[in-house]
Amino acid sequence: MVASGDGGVALRVDAVIRKGKAEPVTGASPDVLSHLAPWVPPAVGRRTAAAPPPMAATISLLFVTCGSVTAALSVTTPGAGSRDAGLGATIERVGLVGSRQPLRATGVDALVRVDDFLLPARSLADALPIPPLERTGGAGERWAVVLGFDGQQAALLVDRVIGVTPCDPRQVIAMALPGGTSQLWLDRPGMPPVPVVDAAVLFGWPAAAASAVSCAPSAVADDVQAEPVLTVQAADVGLALPLALIDRVLEPDSAPTADRTPGALPVFDAAVALGRRSRPRCRTLIRLRPEGSRPFVLSVDRTSVIAEPEFPWLEAYPLPPAAMLAFDAVGLAAGMEGERGRWLYRLRSRLPSPAVLPLPVRRCLAAARLGWVAAEAMPETGPV
């Protein structure tokens, strides 16, 4: 993690060298990472006018592989793994295994060197409910997930570290197996189940409390009954447009032009604006009228149904703050043929002014602009 102003960004690198000392650089810009992470607010100067919603509780899972098996480890904050906290072990860091020496000790398979530290270690294969096929001996266990509990440290050996992914806690289920044992699984629609492993039990540490895994996201509180939405598709992203935001769906023969005439509205390809496609295409055009902002036209691949999500709307986290300026909630699609279980992102009824968006986001919008729709193509009267 590196700092940029009062925010942070994670950089994926090839290697980390724990040597040397960095000296403060004088005269450096505080926004050197603005092009890498445009959602990180600057330390000084202009700030965005709209504040993102508060973050909701989610489950952060570290995905790793062992042979042909992908597993997930529950991530908790360092220092939380105490006997009073009831959260089991914490994942403190991930490092390459420098050397490995087999041991004949109870509860420990080997002694490994990770970042110049010697740590007791065990293999993830010992905790998997699925046999790790296509694997011979300890070959491939080049990575160590360093665990901490009550001042102790140990290493869990894995073949590959995929990354940390926030997940919906409702998709983590417990299944009772014959013999009285129970196993947690991450059950995502259309994907093979992934075992959620509590590595603490491999080293004789207390297992994590159930509440550490079953934390629920915060639901979005609506003052009135939830408003219906029009579900649209932009590449592989599902969007939910509140009906109050939609002015009209334009006629199929309405096509944007390169010439800007008086009263014309800009047309944006939603898939290009979201970074899901590189070239803009003209598909279904929907005129939107945000509250307190100028109207514009959105091009989407197709429209689906007017429906509510399968579950109540959740706060739009962990989207980057720049995206949270445009979306106020997420939910699981319901009533859509072939789309059940897909996440929907609900567009805000009051969208921010382009002036408060970071420059990279404005450039993305400029690349997504298809052209202009003339005023005569959008009569104020007639069918909607």
VEXGU-957541 format. One record per residue (C-alpha): residue number from 1; x, y, z. Coordinates in steps of 0.05 Angstrom, whole numbers, plus 5000, padded with zeros to 4 digits. Example, Ala and Ser with C-alpha at 12.3 -4.5 7.8 and 13.67 -1.06 7.14 Angstrom:
<pts>
[pt 1; [5246; 4910; 5156]] [pt 2; [5273; 4979; 5143]] 
</pts>
This chain:
<pts>
[pt 1; [5000; 5000; 5000]] [pt 2; [5026; 5069; 4982]] [pt 3; [4996; 5136; 5001]] [pt 4; [4971; 5190; 4955]] [pt 5; [4943; 5250; 4993]] [pt 6; [4893; 5223; 5044]] [pt 7; [4877; 5161; 5003]] [pt 8; [4913; 5098; 4984]] [pt 9; [4924; 5052; 4925]] [pt 10; [4952; 4981; 4919]] [pt 11; [5006; 4970; 4867]] [pt 12; [5018; 4901; 4837]] [pt 13; [5093; 4891; 4827]] [pt 14; [5139; 4835; 4806]] [pt 15; [5181; 4835; 4869]] [pt 16; [5190; 4871; 4936]] [pt 17; [5261; 4883; 4962]] [pt 18; [5266; 4897; 5036]] [pt 19; [5330; 4937; 5033]] [pt 20; [5349; 5010; 5035]] [pt 21; [5316; 5071; 5064]] [pt 22; [5274; 5121; 5026]] [pt 23; [5290; 5194; 5037]] [pt 24; [5235; 5247; 5032]] [pt 25; [5233; 5279; 4963]] [pt 26; [5228; 5354; 4964]] [pt 27; [5186; 5391; 4913]] [pt 28; [5150; 5328; 4890]] [pt 29; [5077; 5333; 4870]] [pt 30; [5029; 5302; 4922]] [pt 31; [4988; 5273; 4864]] [pt 32; [5041; 5231; 4830]] [pt 33; [4992; 5172; 4830]] [pt 34; [4933; 5211; 4801]] [pt 35; [4940; 5178; 4733]] [pt 36; [4944; 5108; 4764]] [pt 37; [4886; 5118; 4813]] [pt 38; [4842; 5177; 4792]] [pt 39; [4793; 5162; 4848]] [pt 40; [4846; 5179; 4902]] [pt 41; [4832; 5250; 4926]] [pt 42; [4890; 5299; 4923]] [pt 43; [4923; 5323; 4986]] [pt 44; [4914; 5397; 4969]] [pt 45; [4873; 5437; 4920]] [pt 46; [4806; 5421; 4890]] [pt 47; [4765; 5364; 4917]] [pt 48; [4703; 5331; 4890]] [pt 49; [4638; 5365; 4909]] [pt 50; [4599; 5301; 4920]] [pt 51; [4620; 5254; 4976]] [pt 52; [4615; 5179; 4963]] [pt 53; [4568; 5138; 5006]] [pt 54; [4596; 5105; 5069]] [pt 55; [4629; 5037; 5059]] [pt 56; [4589; 4975; 5074]] [pt 57; [4614; 4911; 5107]] [pt 58; [4635; 4857; 5058]] [pt 59; [4677; 4794; 5060]] [pt 60; [4747; 4802; 5033]] [pt 61; [4773; 4734; 5010]] [pt 62; [4845; 4718; 4988]] [pt 63; [4842; 4670; 4929]] [pt 64; [4899; 4620; 4923]] [pt 65; [4912; 4556; 4884]] [pt 66; [4939; 4488; 4902]] [pt 67; [4948; 4444; 4842]] [pt 68; [4882; 4446; 4804]] [pt 69; [4842; 4471; 4864]] [pt 70; [4825; 4544; 4878]] [pt 71; [4811; 4561; 4951]] [pt 72; [4793; 4624; 4989]] [pt 73; [4821; 4648; 5055]] [pt 74; [4783; 4697; 5099]] [pt 75; [4821; 4763; 5107]] [pt 76; [4820; 4800; 5173]] [pt 77; [4859; 4861; 5195]] [pt 78; [4928; 4850; 5226]] [pt 79; [4926; 4850; 5301]] [pt 80; [4854; 4826; 5304]] [pt 81; [4873; 4753; 5314]] [pt 82; [4872; 4751; 5390]] [pt 83; [4836; 4701; 5434]] [pt 84; [4788; 4755; 5456]] [pt 85; [4771; 4779; 5386]] [pt 86; [4746; 4710; 5364]] [pt 87; [4769; 4723; 5292]] [pt 88; [4821; 4668; 5288]] [pt 89; [4886; 4680; 5251]] [pt 90; [4900; 4741; 5209]] [pt 91; [4934; 4744; 5141]] [pt 92; [4994; 4790; 5152]] [pt 93; [5030; 4787; 5085]] [pt 94; [5048; 4744; 5025]] [pt 95; [5119; 4727; 5005]] [pt 96; [5162; 4681; 4963]] [pt 97; [5191; 4619; 4995]] [pt 98; [5267; 4626; 4995]] [pt 99; [5283; 4557; 5022]] [pt 100; [5247; 4498; 5052]] [pt 101; [5270; 4446; 5103]] [pt 102; [5224; 4387; 5120]] [pt 103; [5211; 4377; 5194]] [pt 104; [5188; 4319; 5238]] [pt 105; [5144; 4358; 5286]] [pt 106; [5071; 4354; 5306]] [pt 107; [5028; 4403; 5267]] [pt 108; [5086; 4428; 5224]] [pt 109; [5110; 4401; 5157]] [pt 110; [5170; 4445; 5142]] [pt 111; [5212; 4505; 5161]] [pt 112; [5213; 4558; 5107]] [pt 113; [5249; 4624; 5096]] [pt 114; [5204; 4681; 5076]] [pt 115; [5233; 4752; 5070]] [pt 116; [5294; 4732; 5111]] [pt 117; [5250; 4703; 5167]] [pt 118; [5246; 4630; 5187]] [pt 119; [5174; 4607; 5197]] [pt 120; [5140; 4540; 5211]] [pt 121; [5098; 4520; 5151]] [pt 122; [5044; 4472; 5128]] [pt 123; [5015; 4459; 5059]] [pt 124; [4947; 4483; 5037]] [pt 125; [4935; 4413; 5009]] [pt 126; [4927; 4388; 5081]] [pt 127; [4866; 4433; 5091]] [pt 128; [4830; 4425; 5025]] [pt 129; [4766; 4385; 5021]] [pt 130; [4780; 4374; 4947]] [pt 131; [4840; 4331; 4926]] [pt 132; [4892; 4376; 4892]] [pt 133; [4902; 4337; 4828]] [pt 134; [4957; 4349; 4777]] [pt 135; [5007; 4359; 4832]] [pt 136; [5068; 4319; 4853]] [pt 137; [5095; 4325; 4923]] [pt 138; [5113; 4395; 4946]] [pt 139; [5130; 4420; 4876]] [pt 140; [5101; 4487; 4859]] [pt 141; [5092; 4513; 4931]] [pt 142; [5132; 4576; 4917]] [pt 143; [5088; 4624; 4956]] [pt 144; [5075; 4631; 5030]] [pt 145; [5015; 4665; 5062]] [pt 146; [5041; 4689; 5129]] [pt 147; [4990; 4681; 5185]] [pt 148; [4991; 4712; 5253]] [pt 149; [4956; 4695; 5318]] [pt 150; [4969; 4720; 5389]] [pt 151; [5041; 4740; 5373]] [pt 152; [5056; 4676; 5335]] [pt 153; [5070; 4670; 5260]] [pt 154; [5066; 4612; 5212]] [pt 155; [5066; 4603; 5136]] [pt 156; [5013; 4569; 5093]] [pt 157; [5046; 4543; 5029]] [pt 158; [5008; 4552; 4964]] [pt 159; [5024; 4545; 4890]] [pt 160; [4998; 4613; 4868]] [pt 161; [4966; 4675; 4898]] [pt 162; [4909; 4703; 4855]] [pt 163; [4889; 4764; 4896]] [pt 164; [4840; 4793; 4945]] [pt 165; [4768; 4800; 4922]] [pt 166; [4709; 4830; 4961]] [pt 167; [4652; 4780; 4959]] [pt 168; [4579; 4779; 4977]] [pt 169; [4573; 4745; 5045]] [pt 170; [4506; 4714; 5025]] [pt 171; [4544; 4671; 4976]] [pt 172; [4584; 4637; 5031]] [pt 173; [4545; 4576; 5054]] [pt 174; [4560; 4521; 5104]] [pt 175; [4548; 4448; 5084]] [pt 176; [4546; 4391; 5133]] [pt 177; [4585; 4331; 5107]] [pt 178; [4575; 4258; 5128]] [pt 179; [4611; 4245; 5193]] [pt 180; [4590; 4310; 5226]] [pt 181; [4642; 4355; 5194]] [pt 182; [4622; 4422; 5162]] [pt 183; [4654; 4461; 5105]] [pt 184; [4645; 4532; 5082]] [pt 185; [4637; 4544; 5007]] [pt 186; [4634; 4605; 4964]] [pt 187; [4575; 4591; 4918]] [pt 188; [4572; 4639; 4858]] [pt 189; [4522; 4629; 4802]] [pt 190; [4551; 4596; 4740]] [pt 191; [4618; 4582; 4774]] [pt 192; [4646; 4521; 4810]] [pt 193; [4642; 4525; 4886]] [pt 194; [4705; 4549; 4921]] [pt 195; [4723; 4521; 4990]] [pt 196; [4733; 4575; 5043]] [pt 197; [4790; 4550; 5086]] [pt 198; [4805; 4570; 5158]] [pt 199; [4880; 4559; 5159]] [pt 200; [4885; 4571; 5234]] [pt 201; [4864; 4500; 5251]] [pt 202; [4925; 4473; 5214]] [pt 203; [4970; 4502; 5267]] [pt 204; [4926; 4486; 5327]] [pt 205; [4898; 4557; 5333]] [pt 206; [4825; 4570; 5348]] [pt 207; [4779; 4571; 5288]] [pt 208; [4748; 4637; 5267]] [pt 209; [4681; 4654; 5296]] [pt 210; [4622; 4646; 5249]] [pt 211; [4606; 4720; 5254]] [pt 212; [4673; 4736; 5223]] [pt 213; [4649; 4704; 5158]] [pt 214; [4575; 4718; 5161]] [pt 215; [4579; 4794; 5164]] [pt 216; [4524; 4824; 5120]] [pt 217; [4530; 4885; 5075]] [pt 218; [4491; 4947; 5094]] [pt 219; [4425; 4953; 5058]] [pt 220; [4407; 5019; 5026]] [pt 221; [4352; 5050; 5066]] [pt 222; [4296; 5079; 5022]] [pt 223; [4250; 5130; 5053]] [pt 224; [4193; 5106; 5009]] [pt 225; [4177; 5041; 4975]] [pt 226; [4234; 5019; 4929]] [pt 227; [4227; 5051; 4861]] [pt 228; [4224; 5005; 4801]] [pt 229; [4282; 5007; 4753]] [pt 230; [4294; 4993; 4679]] [pt 231; [4348; 4940; 4672]] [pt 232; [4395; 4951; 4614]] [pt 233; [4457; 4916; 4589]] [pt 234; [4523; 4950; 4570]] [pt 235; [4572; 4897; 4545]] [pt 236; [4577; 4850; 4606]] [pt 237; [4553; 4901; 4657]] [pt 238; [4481; 4905; 4681]] [pt 239; [4455; 4975; 4697]] [pt 240; [4392; 4994; 4734]] [pt 241; [4362; 5061; 4712]] [pt 242; [4309; 5090; 4760]] [pt 243; [4246; 5106; 4722]] [pt 244; [4248; 5178; 4748]] [pt 245; [4315; 5186; 4712]] [pt 246; [4288; 5163; 4645]] [pt 247; [4257; 5215; 4600]] [pt 248; [4243; 5170; 4540]] [pt 249; [4270; 5113; 4498]] [pt 250; [4284; 5142; 4429]] [pt 251; [4257; 5114; 4365]] [pt 252; [4300; 5060; 4331]] [pt 253; [4315; 5106; 4272]] [pt 254; [4345; 5160; 4317]] [pt 255; [4420; 5160; 4303]] [pt 256; [4473; 5208; 4330]] [pt 257; [4509; 5254; 4282]] [pt 258; [4577; 5288; 4285]] [pt 259; [4546; 5358; 4277]] [pt 260; [4523; 5394; 4339]] [pt 261; [4460; 5433; 4326]] [pt 262; [4423; 5479; 4375]] [pt 263; [4388; 5439; 4428]] [pt 264; [4425; 5374; 4411]] [pt 265; [4443; 5327; 4467]] [pt 266; [4508; 5287; 4472]] [pt 267; [4505; 5211; 4464]] [pt 268; [4551; 5166; 4505]] [pt 269; [4564; 5092; 4496]] [pt 270; [4555; 5064; 4566]] [pt 271; [4600; 5004; 4553]] [pt 272; [4658; 5049; 4531]] [pt 273; [4648; 5096; 4590]] [pt 274; [4652; 5036; 4637]] [pt 275; [4715; 5010; 4603]] [pt 276; [4682; 4946; 4578]] [pt 277; [4691; 4962; 4504]] [pt 278; [4742; 5003; 4465]] [pt 279; [4701; 5027; 4406]] [pt 280; [4633; 5061; 4414]] [pt 281; [4572; 5031; 4381]] [pt 282; [4502; 5059; 4370]] [pt 283; [4449; 5013; 4399]] [pt 284; [4387; 5029; 4440]] [pt 285; [4385; 5103; 4457]] [pt 286; [4355; 5126; 4523]] [pt 287; [4346; 5199; 4541]] [pt 288; [4362; 5212; 4614]] [pt 289; [4344; 5273; 4654]] [pt 290; [4385; 5275; 4718]] [pt 291; [4359; 5316; 4776]] [pt 292; [4392; 5385; 4774]] [pt 293; [4435; 5369; 4713]] [pt 294; [4431; 5375; 4638]] [pt 295; [4399; 5316; 4601]] [pt 296; [4439; 5269; 4558]] [pt 297; [4429; 5205; 4517]] [pt 298; [4457; 5137; 4537]] [pt 299; [4470; 5082; 4486]] [pt 300; [4461; 5012; 4515]] [pt 301; [4465; 4944; 4482]] [pt 302; [4395; 4923; 4502]] [pt 303; [4340; 4935; 4552]] [pt 304; [4312; 4879; 4595]] [pt 305; [4254; 4886; 4644]] [pt 306; [4228; 4933; 4696]] [pt 307; [4240; 4896; 4760]] [pt 308; [4267; 4901; 4830]] [pt 309; [4331; 4864; 4850]] [pt 310; [4328; 4794; 4878]] [pt 311; [4351; 4822; 4946]] [pt 312; [4348; 4892; 4975]] [pt 313; [4395; 4943; 4945]] [pt 314; [4464; 4947; 4978]] [pt 315; [4511; 5006; 4984]] [pt 316; [4557; 5014; 4923]] [pt 317; [4620; 4989; 4956]] [pt 318; [4676; 4969; 4940]] [pt 319; [4671; 5011; 4877]] [pt 320; [4724; 5066; 4870]] [pt 321; [4698; 5133; 4895]] [pt 322; [4696; 5161; 4824]] [pt 323; [4648; 5105; 4805]] [pt 324; [4609; 5115; 4869]] [pt 325; [4594; 5186; 4845]] [pt 326; [4553; 5155; 4789]] [pt 327; [4524; 5093; 4824]] [pt 328; [4488; 5094; 4891]] [pt 329; [4472; 5020; 4900]] [pt 330; [4483; 4949; 4875]] [pt 331; [4436; 4890; 4874]] [pt 332; [4427; 4820; 4845]] [pt 333; [4384; 4816; 4782]] [pt 334; [4318; 4781; 4787]] [pt 335; [4266; 4764; 4734]] [pt 336; [4317; 4769; 4677]] [pt 337; [4322; 4707; 4633]] [pt 338; [4394; 4683; 4633]] [pt 339; [4416; 4740; 4679]] [pt 340; [4396; 4714; 4747]] [pt 341; [4452; 4725; 4797]] [pt 342; [4485; 4781; 4757]] [pt 343; [4502; 4844; 4795]] [pt 344; [4464; 4908; 4776]] [pt 345; [4493; 4977; 4787]] [pt 346; [4440; 5030; 4800]] [pt 347; [4452; 5098; 4769]] [pt 348; [4441; 5158; 4814]] [pt 349; [4382; 5203; 4801]] [pt 350; [4427; 5263; 4817]] [pt 351; [4491; 5256; 4778]] [pt 352; [4553; 5299; 4792]] [pt 353; [4575; 5354; 4745]] [pt 354; [4631; 5333; 4697]] [pt 355; [4673; 5390; 4727]] [pt 356; [4682; 5351; 4792]] [pt 357; [4704; 5286; 4758]] [pt 358; [4779; 5270; 4754]] [pt 359; [4811; 5285; 4687]] [pt 360; [4821; 5211; 4668]] [pt 361; [4746; 5200; 4678]] [pt 362; [4729; 5259; 4634]] [pt 363; [4775; 5232; 4581]] [pt 364; [4739; 5166; 4585]] [pt 365; [4673; 5201; 4575]] [pt 366; [4700; 5238; 4515]] [pt 367; [4722; 5172; 4484]] [pt 368; [4652; 5144; 4497]] [pt 369; [4616; 5201; 4461]] [pt 370; [4582; 5176; 4398]] [pt 371; [4559; 5244; 4374]] [pt 372; [4496; 5286; 4381]] [pt 373; [4422; 5275; 4374]] [pt 374; [4383; 5332; 4343]] [pt 375; [4327; 5365; 4382]] [pt 376; [4274; 5345; 4330]] [pt 377; [4289; 5272; 4344]] [pt 378; [4266; 5283; 4416]] [pt 379; [4197; 5316; 4414]] [pt 380; [4171; 5340; 4480]] [pt 381; [4103; 5309; 4466]] [pt 382; [4084; 5241; 4441]] [pt 383; [4093; 5170; 4466]] [pt 384; [4146; 5155; 4517]] 
</pts>
